[in-house]
Amino acid sequence: MATNGIRSTNRDHLDDSLTRAKQFFSFLRCPSCGAKVQVENGKAGFARSGRLICVRCSATYAIKNYIPELLPSREATLWESLIRTQTVKISDKQAYAAREWMLDVLGISEADIRETRASKTLWRDIAYLRKAVRNAQLSEDVLLEFIAMWGARGMAPRYKNTIADQLLGERLATNYERYEDVLLRVILRCILDDNEAVLVELGSGVGRLLMQYASCKTSRREAARPYRSAFPDMYEPDSLGKPQHLRMLIGLDFESRMLRSSSAWLSANRLTEEIRTGVITQVLGSMHHLPFGLEHHMFDKATKVVCIMFQTIGNQLTSAHRSQILRYAWELAKPDGVLVVSAFNGEFFQKLGIPYYQSIQASVGKAIHVADATFVSEKGIYSKWMIPSELERTCHAAGIANPLLLWGSQLEIFPEFDRYIRASSQSRVKNRTLLAVASTDPALLAKVRQSLCS
Ligand SMILES: C[S@@+](CC[C@H](N)C(=O)[O-])C[C@H]1O[C@@H](n2cnc3c(N)ncnc32)[C@H](O)[C@@H]1O
């Protein structure tokens, strides 16, 4: 009897764990073929570590520390081997050819590059990626994605402390983010007023937004304590109006170190419970192969708020990639969701860009190019500041007909600005921000416009 009792407890635990894992991951899709993925039968604690298998092409994907790893399999395998060992030999000639090719892709002239000692390594790294991708007979698009991942990987170790952490980061970075935080908060509050919503952040980095909104969703006092006491307007549940209407937070990033840092930050802020219960789902994946099917019944009647924040759009290496990620994000938000894109305004690059990148050099590395509203660093970080008409064109190329584009004086001053951002910094951060909001629901878009504009 006692033995049976123990057996049935284990069985229940296993069933419970599997059911939860199935629920957690039921909206995920195979990044290679788009079909559903299923949790492979396994041991208890499955949502924490296990495997997903595609029902159509049978590709398998690992789940590690609650994070499903959904990069397309061939690319993921090559990427893993590339970051583990650099075995491909690179000659000076190959490094030089990679440099020429890269400058050509980015549209940067030779004269506008200021080499540093580290940038010599960058060209070799690019040659290394180029050779490996060619040997594996993968496309140039994959190579461009790998180069962007390489840059993000180099930036990740100091990203949280230098840029994203509102308590520790460099003043210019945190001020810019706070401004964005307030704008997104205003949009969300306006949506949550009448609707339930799911927030999906594409390019979620070290989890700044996941942490902020998970903190708003819990009344547990120990959660995100230092942030709540410093910024109650942004981290306390009341600040969101109807936090119970925010059903779930999903973060996607293609760089594993970023996600690792995010998990550590969430855990340090006692938000692991929100990961364990599926309030937060983090996914390793690329915006170019979105592994989601948000038409899933889990999201019935919830407004999908898909956002691409803090210049992630400008980090894409070509205009084709910038419009591609907007196209995919827009498809994800449709039929009646909202897409929010925040970029850096190219009109202010000369004035605001140079001091900004100097202030965050510890994370991004030294500049090797700062002209034509574009920054490139010796670590391979690329950042294109877009002028409003450029972002508008990119939206049109992505099939977004009438985006709401807002910047500078068009935006309202909200009470939170005064409490969250020093008055002396407000005009600078407003000038830097360029916001695009789109929805196929005109009434919702009009409401958002009204809440954002003076
Ligand atoms: C500038 S950071 C912004 C991070 C975060 N959104 C924030 O506001 O703190 C850009 C992030 O986007 C990720 N990223 C860039 N391109 C991506 C892509 N194509 N797919 C997935 N993640 C991407 C990078 O790894 C990086 O973490």
The ligand as a Gaussian input file, in Angstrom:
#p B3LYP/6-31G(d) Opt

LIG

0 1
 C       19.745000      46.513000     -28.268000
 S       19.333000      45.007000     -27.510000
 C       17.769000      45.420000     -26.772000
 C       17.373000      44.470000     -25.687000
 C       15.994000      44.727000     -25.058000
 N       14.982000      44.841000     -26.069000
 C       15.986000      45.948000     -24.176000
 O       15.256000      46.877000     -24.480000
 O       16.706000      45.969000     -23.169000
 C       18.879000      44.035000     -28.901000
 C       18.610000      42.587000     -28.561000
 O       17.994000      41.970000     -29.690000
 C       18.564000      40.713000     -29.952000
 N       18.394000      40.479000     -31.407000
 C       18.858000      41.243000     -32.421000
 N       18.479000      40.732000     -33.604000
 C       17.731000      39.628000     -33.334000
 C       17.059000      38.672000     -34.137000
 N       17.099000      38.749000     -35.486000
 N       16.395000      37.671000     -33.545000
 C       16.375000      37.577000     -32.176000
 N       16.997000      38.446000     -31.357000
 C       17.668000      39.465000     -31.921000
 C       20.023000      40.845000     -29.501000
 O       20.598000      39.610000     -29.155000
 C       19.882000      41.762000     -28.289000
 O       19.678000      41.020000     -27.114000

